[in-house]
Amino acid sequence: MAPRSRRGISPVLATLILIVIAVVAGLVVYGWIMGWIGTQKQQVAFAIKVVRTSDTSYTVEIRNVGSITVTLSKVTVTDPDGDIHEGTTFTPSGTLDPGDSATATTSDTNEGTGDDTTASTGTEVTVTVECDKGAFTYKVTVE
């Protein structure tokens, strides 16, 4: 019997094909995992604006800049001198879809050690927003 002549691909070409297959498979898996993680990751974030409306109250505008709907329960403004002003009524409502905003008017709860008046314009206050996703604290300048 005569020996057959078998021709195949070179080892270098076979190695390159295997590398390309591995890279493509890796990219497919990476894309799938990143898409899955991206849908799992939801953010809660607020943009806060505080306006001094009287000697004893603030108007706080809360805008949902996160990616999920939240239900607000309370907003607290703490003056630098320790006065605490709380608000629990939100207009138009306490449920904020992403991009929506609501306002709350706070009143002094007399829990601070200060003079029970609101901070003047330009003063930095601490605002705590409580919602169904937790409590979030921000430093905001009074307008």
Secondary structure, DSSP 8 states (H G I E B T S, - for coil): ----------HHHHHHHHHHHHHHHHHHHHHHHHHHHHHH-----EEEEEEE-SSS-EEEEEEE-SSS-EEEEEEEEE-TTS-EEEE--EES-SEE-TT-EEEEE-EE-S-SSS-S----TT-EEEEEEEETTEEEEEEEEB-
